[in-house]
Amino acid sequence: MNNLPRICWTSAAFIALGGMLWGLHMAISGDHSNLAAHAHLNLLGWVSLALYGTYYQLAGITRLTLARLQVLFAIPGSVIMGIGIAIAHQTGAEEMAKIGSLLVIISALLFAVITVMRPLRINNAG
């Protein structure tokens, strides 16, 4: 995993595609009962991962072990949480949603630590 921004952006793109297809399925079927799960998947998987990748690119972070760990929690956490919310809504079983939530929170905490350790220094010359 030596190009962290690319991994974030590629994962974000595939998760976005999955979320869009899920949304299309809901629209075609007329069943919007999984709207919250679909929204969580898109927000966490698409938006957060794209922003993580952008930050890592701007900060020049491509090989930082802590950032790799952060992404390792973020990608599955986003997917597990989205699917888990759908399962919880359909069956009442919340375990998967809780696991995904925990992974996403750990990822967010690690990202906060990284931003403190490696703040962006954008040169506004010009």
C-alpha positions, 0 to 999 in steps of 0.5 A: 500500500504505497499510494494511499491517496489512490487507494482512498480515491479508488475505494471511494469510486467503487463504494460510490458506484455501489451506493448509486446502484443501490439507490437506483434499485430503491428507485426502481422498486419503489422501496426506500426503506434502506435510505438511511443505510444508502446515505451512510454508505455514500457519505462515509464510503464516498465522501469521507474516503475521497476527502482522506485521499485528498488530504493525504495527497496534499500533505504528501502522506503516501507511506505513513503507517498510521495513515495506512492503518486509518484507511484499513479501518475506514474502507471496511468500516464504511461498507460494514456500517452501510450494510449493517444499518440495512440489516438492522432496519430489516431484522433488528439485528444491530451487531453488524452496524455496531461493528461498522460504526466502531471501525468508522469511529476508530478511523476518524480518531486516527485521522484526527491524530494524523491531522495534528501530527502532519498538518497541511502546509499549503503555500499561497505564493503567487 
